[in-house]
């Protein structure tokens, strides 16, 4: 038996062309659906197609849906109403098809059916590739829009919060001060000092060294003393319940080499002595007490300021 090569019949070629064209149309439709678009109206049923009797056409008449075999062939043929381009692109490669020549993509009249379908398939594939490249950017834009919406909601919630709630939160966030009494400047106004009473505060002395200053009180009875130091104002404030400080005691304080100024104020039965230091102080060591002894009949109180 002798084998001979047989060419496929016209009917088989026609079926293959129809299937390839329908597959390309389905891919293009899916691409447009993913982008939120709709199919163009080039296949509208209202399109006027030149009517030709089946007897005048060669081949077999086949019906697919609402379109006949001849209708599909007529629709697949490019329109000749447009001017032809100056240069011809290579449509056999998908990379040659892009957004730059999408308006002149199907202007060239190609008589070969295989080349026409190859051009159409490459165009659809290129559209799909461009959509896949844009998808990550679209997803990022969607996420950014969600984040902006959440941020706007939070800002509205914050602006609509009661003013009292915001005030309480601001007060809670403030750093507490260790000793507000030390940092609060004293408004000391000099007043007339009454004569010293017997049996109370008898003497005030100051001794200064390179690293500290000591203040000593001598009294004939027990006293209640408090000393505070304001590092910002470099001011020492002494409060005692003894008799008012005499002018001679105040002058003795002012004569100290570590003191730039001093004043005394009587308030609510107490004496408030303010001493402004020349040298910047660093810390205060509280009052200490020495009871009377055989050599010293007085009650002695003293504290130190470190420089």
PAZAPA-4460 file (N, C-alpha, C; in steps of 0.05 Angstrom, whole numbers, plus 32768, in hexadecimal, padded with zeros to 4 digits):
% residues 307
    n_x    n_y    n_z   ca_x   ca_y   ca_z    c_x    c_y    c_z   seq   type   mol
   8011   7FE8   8000   8000   8000   8000   8012   8019   8000     1      X     A
   800B   802C   7FEF   801A   8045   7FED   800B   805B   7FFC     2      X     A
   801A   8069   800F   800E   807F   801F   8014   8099   8011     3      X     A
   8000   80A9   800F   8002   80C4   8002   7FF9   80D9   8016     4      X     A
   8006   80F0   8015   7FFE   8107   8026   7FE4   8113   801C     5      X     A
   7FD1   8116   802E   7FB8   8122   8027   7FB5   813D   8035     6      X     A
   7FAD   8151   8026   7FA8   816B   8033   7F8D   816B   8040     7      X     A
   7F8A   8179   8057   7F70   817A   8064   7F5C   8187   8052     8      X     A
   7F44   817E   8055   7F2E   8189   8045   7F27   81A5   804D     9      X     A
   7F19   81B4   803B   7F11   81CF   8041   7EFE   81D0   8059    10      X     A
   7EEE   81BC   805C   7EDB   81BB   8072   7EE9   81B9   808D    11      X     A
   7EFF   81A8   808E   7F0E   81A5   80A7   7F1D   81BF   80AD    12      X     A
   7F28   81CC   8099   7F36   81E5   809E   7F23   81FB   80A9    13      X     A
   7F0B   81FB   809D   7EF7   820E   80A6   7EF0   820A   80C3    14      X     A
   7EEC   81F1   80CC   7EE6   81EC   80E8   7EFC   81F4   80FA    15      X     A
   7F15   81EE   80F2   7F2C   81F6   8103   7F2E   8215   8106    16      X     A
   7F29   8223   80F0   7F2A   8240   80F2   7F14   824B   8104    17      X     A
   7EFD   823F   8102   7EE6   8248   8113   7EEC   8244   8131    18      X     A
   7EF7   822C   8137   7EFD   8226   8153   7F13   8238   815E    19      X     A
   7F28   823D   814E   7F3D   824F   8157   7F33   826B   815B    20      X     A
   7F22   8275   814A   7F17   8290   814C   7F05   8292   8164    21      X     A
   7EF4   827E   8169   7EE2   827E   8180   7EF2   827E   819A    22      X     A
   7F08   826E   819B   7F19   826D   81B3   7F26   8288   81B8    23      X     A
   7F2E   8296   81A3   7F3A   82B0   81A7   7F26   82C4   81B2    24      X     A
   7F0D   82C2   81A7   7EF8   82D4   81B1   7EF2   82CF   81CE    25      X     A
   7EF1   82B6   81D6   7EEC   82AF   81F2   7F02   82BA   8204    26      X     A
   7F1B   82B7   81FC   7F31   82C2   820C   7F2F   82E0   820F    27      X     A
   7F29   82ED   81F9   7F26   830A   81FA   7F0F   8313   820C    28      X     A
   7EF9   8304   820B   7EE2   830A   821C   7EE9   8307   823A    29      X     A
   7EF8   82F1   8240   7F01   82ED   825C   7F13   8304   8265    30      X     A
   7F25   830D   8254   7F37   8323   825B   7F28   833C   8261    31      X     A
   7F14   8343   8250   7F04   835B   8254   7EF3   8359   826E    32      X     A
   7EEA   8341   8274   7EDA   833D   828D   7EEC   8342   82A5    33      X     A
   7F05   8338   82A5   7F17   833C   82BB   7F1E   8359   82BF    34      X     A
   7F1E   8369   82AA   7F23   8386   82AC   7F0A   8396   82B2    35      X     A
   7EF3   838A   82B4   7EDA   8398   82B9   7ECF   83A5   82A1    36      X     A
   7ED6   839B   8288   7ECC   83A6   826F   7EB8   8393   8263    37      X     A
   7EAD   839B   824D   7E9A   838A   823F   7EA3   8385   8222    38      X     A
   7E99   8371   8216   7EA0   836B   81FA   7E97   8381   81E8    39      X     A
   7EA7   8388   81D4   7E9F   839C   81C1   7E87   8392   81B0    40      X     A
   7E7A   83A5   81A4   7E61   839F   8196   7E66   8399   8179    41      X     A
   7E7E   838E   8172   7E83   8389   8156   7E74   8370   814C    42      X     A
   7E6A   8360   815F   7E5B   8348   8157   7E3D   834C   815D    43      X     A
   7E33   8365   815D   7E17   836A   8162   7E06   835D   814D    44      X     A
   7DEF   8353   8156   7DDC   8347   8143   7DD0   835B   8130    45      X     A
   7DD2   8375   8137   7DC7   838A   8125   7DDA   8392   810F    46      X     A
   7DF3   8386   8110   7E07   838D   80FB   7DFD   8384   80E0    47      X     A
   7DFF   8396   80CD   7DF6   8391   80B2   7E0C   8381   80A3    48      X     A
   7E05   8369   809B   7E17   8357   808C   7E0C   8353   8071    49      X     A
   7E1E   8354   805E   7E16   8350   8042   7E0A   8334   803F    50      X     A
   7DF1   8333   8036   7DE3   831A   8033   7DE9   830E   8018    51      X     A
   7DF0   82F4   8019   7DF5   82E5   8001   7DE7   82CB   8004    52      X     A
   7DDB   82C2   7FEF   7DCC   82A9   7FF1   7DDF   8292   7FF4    53      X     A
   7DD7   827D   8002   7DE9   8266   8006   7DF1   8259   7FEC    54      X     A
   7DDF   825B   7FD7   7DE6   824F   7FBE   7DFD   825D   7FB0    55      X     A
   7E00   8277   7FB6   7E15   8286   7FA9   7E30   8283   7FB6    56      X     A
   7E31   8276   7FCD   7E4A   8272   7FDC   7E54   8255   7FD9    57      X     A
   7E6E   8253   7FD8   7E79   8238   7FD6   7E7F   822E   7FF2    58      X     A
   7E7E   8214   7FF7   7E83   8209   8011   7E6A   8200   801E    59      X     A
   7E6C   81F8   8036   7E56   81ED   8046   7E4C   8202   8059    60      X     A
   7E32   8207   805C   7E27   821A   806F   7E23   820D   808A    61      X     A
   7E30   8218   809E   7E2F   820D   80B9   7E25   8223   80CC    62      X     A
   7E13   821D   80DE   7E08   8230   80F1   7E14   822C   810C    63      X     A
   7E1F   8242   8119   7E2A   8241   8134   7E1B   8257   8144    64      X     A
   7E0A   824E   8156   7DFA   8262   8166   7DE7   8271   8153    65      X     A
   7DE9   828C   8154   7DD9   829D   8143   7DE8   82A6   812A    66      X     A
   7E01   829D   8126   7E11   82A5   810F   7E16   828D   80FD    67      X     A
   7E16   8291   80E4   7E1C   827C   80D0   7E39   827C   80CA    68      X     A
   7E41   8267   80BC   7E5D   8264   80B4   7E66   827C   80A3    69      X     A
   7E54   8285   8092   7E5C   829C   8080   7E5D   82B6   8090    70      X     A
   7E4B   82B9   80A4   7E4C   82D1   80B5   7E66   82D3   80C4    71      X     A
   7E6F   82BD   80CF   7E88   82BD   80DE   7EA0   82C4   80CC    72      X     A
   7EA0   82BA   80B4   7EB5   82C0   80A2   7EB5   82DE   809B    73      X     A
   7E9D   82E9   8096   7E9B   8305   8090   7EA4   8317   80A7    74      X     A
   7E9C   8310   80C0   7EA4   8320   80D7   7EC1   831E   80DD    75      X     A
   7ECE   8307   80D7   7EEA   8304   80DC   7EFC   8313   80C9    76      X     A
   7EF0   831B   80B2   7EFF   832A   809E   7F02   8347   80A7    77      X     A
   7F1B   8352   80A8   7F1E   836E   80B0   7F10   8381   809E    78      X     A
   7F08   8398   80A9   7EFB   83AC   8099   7F0F   83BA   8088    79      X     A
   7F07   83C2   8070   7F18   83D0   805D   7F13   83ED   805C    80      X     A
   7F03   83F8   806F   7EFC   8414   806E   7F12   8426   8079    81      X     A
   7F25   841A   8088   7F3A   842A   8094   7F52   842D   8082    82      X     A
   7F61   8442   8084   7F7A   8444   8074   7F8F   8430   807E    83      X     A
   7F9E   8426   806C   7FB2   8412   8073   7FCA   8420   807F    84      X     A
   7FD8   8413   8093   7FEF   8420   809F   8007   8421   808C    85      X     A
   801A   8434   8092   8031   8437   8081   8044   8420   8084    86      X     A
   8047   8415   809D   805A   83FF   80A1   804A   83E7   80AB    87      X     A
   8054   83D0   80A5   8047   83B7   80AD   8057   83AA   80C4    88      X     A
   8049   83A4   80DA   8056   8398   80F1   8055   837A   80EF    89      X     A
   8066   836D   80FD   8067   8350   80FE   8053   8347   8113    90      X     A
   803C   833D   810B   8027   8336   811E   8029   8319   8126    91      X     A
   803D   830B   811D   8040   82EF   8125   804C   82ED   8141    92      X     A
   8055   8303   814D   8061   8303   8168   804F   8314   817A    93      X     A
   804A   830A   8192   8039   8319   81A5   8047   8332   81AF    94      X     A
   8062   8332   81AF   8071   834A   81B8   806E   8361   81A5    95      X     A
   8067   835C   818C   8064   8371   8179   8049   837F   817B    96      X     A
   8038   8376   818C   801D   8381   818F   801B   838F   81AA    97      X     A
   8016   83A9   81AB   8014   83B8   81C3   8000   83CE   81C2    98      X     A
   8000   83DF   81D6   7FED   83F4   81D7   7FF3   840A   81C3    99      X     A
   800C   840B   81B8   8013   8420   81A6   8005   841D   818B   100      X     A
   8000   8404   8182   7FF4   83FF   8168   7FDA   83F1   816A   101      X     A
   7FCC   83F5   8181   7FB2   83E7   8184   7F9C   83F2   8172   102      X     A
   7F9F   840B   816A   7F8B   8417   8158   7F8E   840E   813B   103      X     A
   7FA6   8405   8134   7FAB   83FC   8118   7FB1   83DE   8117   104      X     A
   7FA8   83D0   812C   7FB0   83B4   812E   7FA4   83A3   8118   105      X     A
   7F8B   83A7   8111   7F7E   8396   80FD   7F79   83A5   80E3   106      X     A
   7F88   83BA   80DD   7F84   83C9   80C4   7F8E   83B9   80AC   107      X     A
   7FA5   83AC   80B0   7FB2   839E   809A   7FA0   8387   8091   108      X     A
   7F9B   8386   8078   7F8B   8370   806C   7F9C   8358   8067   109      X     A
   7F97   8343   8076   7FA6   832A   8074   7F94   8315   8068   110      X     A
   7F9B   830A   8051   7F8A   82F6   8044   7F8D   82DA   804F   111      X     A
   7FA4   82D5   805B   7FA9   82BA   8067   7F9A   82B8   8081   112      X     A
   7F89   82A4   8084   7F79   82A1   809C   7F8B   829A   80B4   113      X     A
   7F9F   8289   80B0   7FB0   8282   80C6   7FBF   829B   80D1   114      X     A
   7FC8   82AC   80C0   7FD6   82C5   80C9   7FC2   82D7   80D7   115      X     A
   7FA9   82D9   80CD   7F96   82EA   80DB   7F90   82E0   80F7   116      X     A
   7F8C   82C6   80FA   7F86   82BB   8115   7F9F   82BD   8127   117      X     A
   7FB7   82BA   811C   7FCF   82BE   812C   7FD1   82DA   8136   118      X     A
   7FCA   82EE   8125   7FCA   830A   812D   7FB6   830E   8144   119      X     A
   7F9E   8303   8141   7F8A   8306   8156   7F92   82F9   8170   120      X     A
   7F9D   82E1   816F   7FA5   82D4   8187   7FBB   82E3   8195   121      X     A
   7FCE   82ED   8186   7FE4   82FC   8192   7FDA   8316   819F   122      X     A
   7FC6   8323   8192   7FBB   833B   819E   7FAD   8335   81B8   123      X     A
   7F9D   831F   81B9   7F8F   8318   81D2   7FA3   8311   81E7   124      X     A
   7FB8   8302   81E0   7FCD   82FA   81F4   7FDB   8313   81FF   125      X     A
   7FE0   8327   81EE   7FEE   833F   81F7   7FDC   834F   820A   126      X     A
   7FC2   8350   8204   7FAF   835D   8217   7FB0   8350   8232   127      X     A
   7FB0   8336   8232   7FB1   8326   824B   7FCB   832C   825A   128      X     A
   7FE1   832D   824C   7FFB   8332   8259   7FFB   834E   8266   129      X     A
   7FF1   8362   8257   7FF0   837D   8263   7FDE   837E   827C   130      X     A
   7FC8   836F   827B   7FB7   836F   8293   7FC4   8361   82AA   131      X     A
   7FD3   834B   82A5   7FE2   833E   82BB   7FF7   8350   82C7   132      X     A
   8003   8361   82B6   8017   8373   82C1   800B   8389   82D2   133      X     A
   7FF2   8391   82CB   7FE5   83A6   82DB   7FD7   839B   82F4   134      X     A
   7FD3   8381   82F6   7FC4   8376   830D   7FD2   837C   8327   135      X     A
   7FED   8378   832B   7FF9   837F   8345   7FF4   839C   834D   136      X     A
   7FF7   83AE   8339   7FF2   83CB   8340   7FD6   83D0   8348   137      X     A
   7FC3   83C3   833B   7FA7   83C6   8342   7FA2   83BC   835E   138      X     A
   7FAE   83A5   8365   7FAA   839A   8380   7FB6   83AC   8395   139      X     A
   7FCD   83B8   838F   7FD8   83CB   83A2   7FC7   83E4   83A6   140      X     A
   7FBB   83ED   8390   7FA9   8404   8392   7F91   83FE   83A3   141      X     A
   7F86   83E5   83A0   7F6F   83DD   83B0   7F77   83DC   83CE   142      X     A
   7F8E   83D1   83D4   7F97   83D0   83F0   7F9C   83EC   83FB   143      X     A
   7FA7   83FE   83EB   7FAC   841A   83F4   7F91   8428   83FA   144      X     A
   7F7D   8423   83E9   7F63   842F   83ED   7F57   8425   8407   145      X     A
   7F5A   840B   840D   7F50   8400   8427   7F5D   840D   843E   146      X     A
   7F79   8410   843D   7F87   841C   8453   7F7F   8439   8457   147      X     A
   7F7B   8448   8442   7F72   8463   8444   7F56   8465   8451   148      X     A
   7F44   8452   8449   7F2A   8452   8456   7F2B   844D   8473   149      X     A
   7F3C   843A   847C   7F3F   8434   8499   7F4B   844C   84A7   150      X     A
   7F5E   845A   849B   7F6A   8471   84A8   7F56   8488   84AB   151      X     A
   7F46   848C   8497   7F31   84A1   8499   7F1D   849B   84AF   152      X     A
   7F16   8481   84B2   7F04   8479   84C7   7F10   847E   84E3   153      X     A
   7F2A   8478   84E6   7F37   847D   8500   7F39   849B   8506   154      X     A
   7F3F   84AB   84F1   7F40   84C8   84F5   7F25   84D3   84FD   155      X     A
   7F10   84CA   84F1   7EF5   84D3   84F9   7EEF   84CB   8515   156      X     A
   7EF7   84B3   851E   7EF2   84AB   8539   7F01   84BC   854D   157      X     A
   7F1A   84C4   8546   7F2A   84D4   8558   7F1F   84F1   855A   158      X     A
   7F16   84FC   8543   7F0C   8517   8544   7EF1   8519   8551   159      X     A
   7EE2   8503   8552   7EC8   8504   855E   7EC9   84FC   857C   160      X     A
   7EE1   84F5   8587   7EE3   84EE   85A3   7EDE   8506   85B5   161      X     A
   7ED2   8503   85CD   7ECD   8519   85DF   7EE6   8527   85E7   162      X     A
   7EE4   8541   85EB   7EFC   8551   85F3   7F06   8549   860E   163      X     A
   7EF4   8541   8620   7EFD   8539   863B   7F0E   8521   863A   164      X     A
   7F07   850E   8629   7F17   84F5   8627   7F33   84FC   861D   165      X     A
   7F36   850E   860A   7F50   8515   8600   7F60   8523   8616   166      X     A
   7F53   8534   8626   7F62   8542   863B   7F6C   852F   8650   167      X     A
   7F5C   851B   8657   7F66   8507   866B   7F7D   84F7   8660   168      X     A
   7F7D   84F0   8646   7F93   84E1   863B   7FAC   84F2   863A   169      X     A
   7FAA   850C   8633   7FC1   851D   8633   7FCD   8520   864E   170      X     A
   7FBC   8523   8663   7FC7   8525   867E   7FD5   850C   8687   171      X     A
   7FCA   84F5   867E   7FD6   84DB   8686   7FF1   84D7   8679   172      X     A
   7FF5   84E2   8661   800F   84DE   8653   8025   84F1   865D   173      X     A
   801E   8505   866D   8033   8518   8677   8045   850A   868B   174      X     A
   805F   8510   868A   8072   8504   869C   806F   8510   86B7   175      X     A
   806C   8500   86CC   8069   850B   86E7   8083   8518   86F1   176      X     A
   8080   852D   8700   8097   853B   870C   809D   852F   8727   177      X     A
   80B6   8529   872C   80BE   851C   8745   80B6   852D   875E   178      X     A
   80BD   8547   875C   80B7   8558   8773   80AF   8573   8769   179      X     A
   8095   8578   8768   808B   8591   875D   8091   85A8   876F   180      X     A
   8094   85A3   8788   8099   85B9   879B   80B5   85C5   8796   181      X     A
   80C8   85B4   878D   80E3   85BE   8788   80E4   85CF   876F   182      X     A
   80D5   85C6   875B   80D6   85D4   8741   80C5   85ED   8741   183      X     A
   80B3   85F0   8754   80A1   8607   8754   80B0   8620   8760   184      X     A
   80B3   8635   8750   80C1   864C   875B   80AF   8659   8771   185      X     A
   80BD   8664   8785   80AF   8670   879B   80AE   868E   8797   186      X     A
   8096   8699   879C   8092   86B6   879B   8097   86C1   87B6   187      X     A
   80AF   86C9   87BC   80B8   86D1   87D7   80B9   86F0   87D8   188      X     A
   80AA   86FB   87EA   80A9   8718   87EE   80B5   871E   8809   189      X     A
   80CA   872E   880A   80D6   8735   8824   80C2   8743   8836   190      X     A
   80C2   873C   884F   80B0   8749   8863   80C1   8752   887B   191      X     A
   80B4   8762   888B   80C2   876C   88A3   80C5   8755   88B6   192      X     A
   80DE   8751   88C0   80E4   873B   88D2   80E1   8745   88EF   193      X     A
   80D1   8736   88FE   80CC   873D   891A   80E5   8735   892B   194      X     A
   80E8   8741   8942   80FF   873A   8953   80FE   871D   895B   195      X     A
   8116   8711   895E   8118   86F5   8965   810F   86F0   8981   196      X     A
   8101   86DA   8984   80F7   86D2   899E   810C   86C1   89AC   197      X     A
   810E   86C4   89C6   8121   86B3   89D5   8117   8697   89D6   198      X     A
   812A   8684   89D7   8123   8668   89D9   811B   865C   89BE   199      X     A
   8123   8668   89A7   811C   865C   898C   8136   865D   897B   200      X     A
   8133   8665   8962   814A   8666   8950   815F   867A   895A   201      X     A
   8177   8671   895D   818C   8682   8969   81A2   868A   8955   202      X     A
   81A7   8678   8941   81BE   867F   892F   81BA   866F   8915   203      X     A
   81C4   867C   88FF   81C5   866F   88E5   81E1   8673   88DA   204      X     A
   81EF   865D   88D2   820A   865F   88C7   820B   8650   88AD   205      X     A
   821D   8659   889B   8222   864C   8882   8240   8647   887F   206      X     A
   8247   862F   8877   8263   8629   8871   8265   861E   8854   207      X     A
   8279   8627   8845   827B   8620   8829   8295   8613   8823   208      X     A
   8295   85FD   8812   82AC   85F0   8808   82AA   85EF   87E9   209      X     A
   82BE   85E3   87DD   82BD   85E1   87BF   82A6   85D0   87B5   210      X     A
   829E   85BC   87C4   828A   85A9   87BA   826F   85AB   87C8   211      X     A
   826C   85BB   87DE   8253   85BC   87EC   8251   85D6   87FD   212      X     A
   8238   85DA   8807   8232   85F0   8819   8221   85E5   882F   213      X     A
   8228   85EB   8849   8218   85E1   8860   820B   85F8   886D   214      X     A
   81F1   85F4   8874   81E1   8608   8882   81DA   85FD   889E   215      X     A
   81E0   860C   88B3   81DE   8602   88CF   81CB   8615   88DE   216      X     A
   81B7   8608   88EC   81A5   8616   88FE   81AB   860E   891A   217      X     A
   81AC   8622   892C   81AD   861D   8949   8194   8628   8956   218      X     A
   8187   8618   8966   816E   8620   8973   816D   8616   8990   219      X     A
   815E   8624   89A0   815C   861D   89BC   8147   8608   89C1   220      X     A
   8138   8601   89AC   8123   85ED   89AE   8121   85DE   8993   221      X     A
   8112   85C9   8993   8110   85B9   897A   8100   85C9   8965   222      X     A
   8108   85C6   894C   80FC   85D3   8936   80F2   85BF   8921   223      X     A
   80E0   85C7   8911   80D7   85B7   88FA   80E1   85C6   88E0   224      X     A
   80F5   85BA   88D3   8102   85C7   88BD   80FE   85B7   88A3   225      X     A
   80FC   85C5   888D   80FB   85B9   8873   810C   85C9   885F   226      X     A
   811C   85BC   884F   812D   85C9   883B   8127   85BD   8820   227      X     A
   8123   85CF   880C   811E   85C7   87F0   8132   85D5   87DE   228      X     A
   8139   85C7   87C8   814C   85D3   87B5   8140   85D2   8799   229      X     A
   813F   85E9   878C   8135   85EC   8770   814E   85EE   875E   230      X     A
   8154   85D9   874F   816C   85D9   873F   816A   85EC   8727   231      X     A
   8152   85F0   871D   814E   8602   8706   8153   861F   870F   232      X     A
   8148   8626   8726   814C   8642   8730   8165   8645   8740   233      X     A
   8172   862E   8747   8189   862E   8758   8183   863C   8773   234      X     A
   816C   8634   877F   8161   8642   8796   815C   862D   87AC   235      X     A
   8165   8635   87C5   8161   8624   87DD   814B   8631   87ED   236      X     A
   8137   8622   87F5   8120   862C   8805   8120   861D   881F   237      X     A
   8121   862B   8836   8121   861F   8850   8107   8628   885F   238      X     A
   80F9   8615   886A   80E1   861B   887A   80E5   8611   8896   239      X     A
   80E2   8622   88AA   80E5   861B   88C6   80CF   8628   88D7   240      X     A
   80C8   861B   88ED   80B3   8625   88FE   80BD   8635   8916   241      X     A
   80D7   863B   8916   80E2   864B   892C   80DA   8668   892B   242      X     A
   80E5   8678   893D   80DF   8694   893D   80EA   86A1   8924   243      X     A
   80DF   86B9   891C   80E8   86C6   8904   8106   86CB   8904   244      X     A
   8112   86CA   88EC   812F   86CD   88E9   8135   86EB   88EC   245      X     A
   8149   86F1   88FC   8151   870D   8901   8160   8718   88E9   246      X     A
   8161   8733   88E6   8170   873F   88D0   818D   8738   88D1   247      X     A
   8199   8735   88E8   81B5   872E   88E9   81BA   8712   88DE   248      X     A
   81A8   86FF   88E3   81AA   86E4   88D8   81A8   86E5   88B9   249      X     A
   8196   86F6   88AF   8193   86F8   8892   81AC   8704   8885   250      X     A
   81B8   8718   8892   81D0   8724   8887   81E7   8710   8888   251      X     A
   81E8   86FF   889C   81FD   86EB   889E   81FA   86D7   8886   252      X     A
   81E1   86D0   887F   81DD   86BE   8868   81E7   86CB   884E   253      X     A
   81E1   86E5   884B   81E8   86F3   8832   8206   86F6   882F   254      X     A
   8215   86F7   8845   8232   86FB   8844   8240   86E2   883A   255      X     A
   8233   86CB   8839   8240   86B3   8830   824A   86B5   8813   256      X     A
   8261   86AA   880D   826C   86AC   87F2   825C   869B   87DE   257      X     A
   824C   8688   87E7   823C   8677   87D5   8220   8682   87D0   258      X     A
   8219   8699   87DD   81FD   86A4   87DB   81FE   86BE   87CC   259      X     A
   81EC   86C1   87B9   81E9   86DA   87AA   81D3   86EB   87B6   260      X     A
   81BF   86DF   87C3   81AA   86EF   87CF   819A   86DD   87E2   261      X     A
   818C   86E9   87F5   817C   86DA   8808   8165   86EC   8812   262      X     A
   814F   86DF   881A   8138   86EE   8825   8129   86DB   8838   263      X     A
   8119   86E8   8849   810A   86D9   885E   80ED   86E3   885C   264      X     A
   80DA   86CF   885F   80BD   86D5   885E   80B0   86C6   8875   265      X     A
   809F   86D4   8884   8090   86C7   889A   8074   86C1   888F   266      X     A
   806C   86A8   8892   8052   86A0   8887   8046   868A   8898   267      X     A
   802E   868F   88A2   801F   867B   88B2   8030   8670   88CA   268      X     A
   803E   8683   88D8   804D   867B   88EF   8067   866C   88E8   269      X     A
   8070   866C   88CF   8088   865F   88C6   809A   8674   88B8   270      X     A
   80B4   866E   88B8   80C8   867E   88AA   80D0   8670   8890   271      X     A
   80D0   867F   887A   80D9   8674   8861   80F1   8684   8858   272      X     A
   8108   8676   8857   8121   8682   8850   8128   867A   8833   273      X     A
   812C   868D   8821   8134   8687   8805   8150   8690   8801   274      X     A
   8161   867D   87F8   817D   8683   87F3   8184   867E   87D6   275      X     A
   818C   8693   87C8   8195   8690   87AC   81B2   868B   87AB   276      X     A
   81BA   8674   879E   81D6   866C   879D   81E4   8679   8785   277      X     A
   81FF   867E   8789   820F   8687   8773   8218   8670   8762   278      X     A
   8221   865B   876E   822B   8643   8760   8214   8630   875C   279      X     A
   8213   8623   8745   81FD   8611   873F   81FE   85F9   8751   280      X     A
   81E8   85F5   8760   81E6   85DE   8772   81DE   85C5   8762   281      X     A
   81E4   85AE   876F   81DE   8594   8762   81CA   8584   8771   282      X     A
   81CC   8583   878C   81BA   8573   879C   81B9   857D   87B8   283      X     A
   81A3   8576   87C6   81A0   857E   87E2   819F   8566   87F4   284      X     A
   81AF   8567   880A   81AE   8552   881E   819C   855C   8835   285      X     A
   8187   854D   883C   8173   8558   884F   817F   855E   886B   286      X     A
   816E   856B   887B   8175   8574   8896   817E   855C   88A7   287      X     A
   8192   8561   88B8   819A   854E   88CC   819A   855D   88E7   288      X     A
   8197   854D   88FD   8192   8559   8918   81A7   854E   892B   289      X     A
   81B2   8561   893B   81C4   855A   8951   81B8   8565   896B   290      X     A
   81B2   8553   897E   81A6   855C   8997   81BA   856B   89A9   291      X     A
   81B0   8579   89BD   81C2   8587   89D0   81D5   8574   89DE   292      X     A
   81EC   857F   89E5   8200   856F   89F3   820D   8580   8A09   293      X     A
   8221   8574   8A17   822E   8583   8A2C   823D   859B   8A22   294      X     A
   8247   8598   8A09   8256   85AF   89FE   8245   85C2   89ED   295      X     A
   822D   85B9   89E5   821C   85CA   89D4   81FF   85C7   89DF   296      X     A
   81F4   85DB   89EC   81D9   85D9   89F7   81C3   85DD   89E2   297      X     A
   81CA   85E4   89C9   81B6   85EA   89B4   81AE   85D1   89A4   298      X     A
   8197   85D4   8998   818E   85C0   8984   819A   85C8   8969   299      X     A
   81A9   85B7   895D   81B6   85BF   8944   81AA   85AF   892C   300      X     A
   81A4   85BE   8917   819A   85B3   88FE   81AC   85BC   88E7   301      X     A
   81B1   85AB   88D3   81C1   85B2   88BD   81BA   85A2   88A4   302      X     A
   81BF   85AD   888D   81BC   859F   8873   81D1   85A9   8860   303      X     A
   81D6   859A   884A   81EB   85A0   8837   81E0   85A3   881B   304      X     A
   81ED   85B5   880C   81E8   85B8   87EF   8201   85B0   87E1   305      X     A
   81FF   859D   87CF   8217   8594   87C0   8218   85A3   87A5   306      X     A
   8230   85AB   879E   8235   85B9   8784   823E   85A6   876F   307      X     A
***
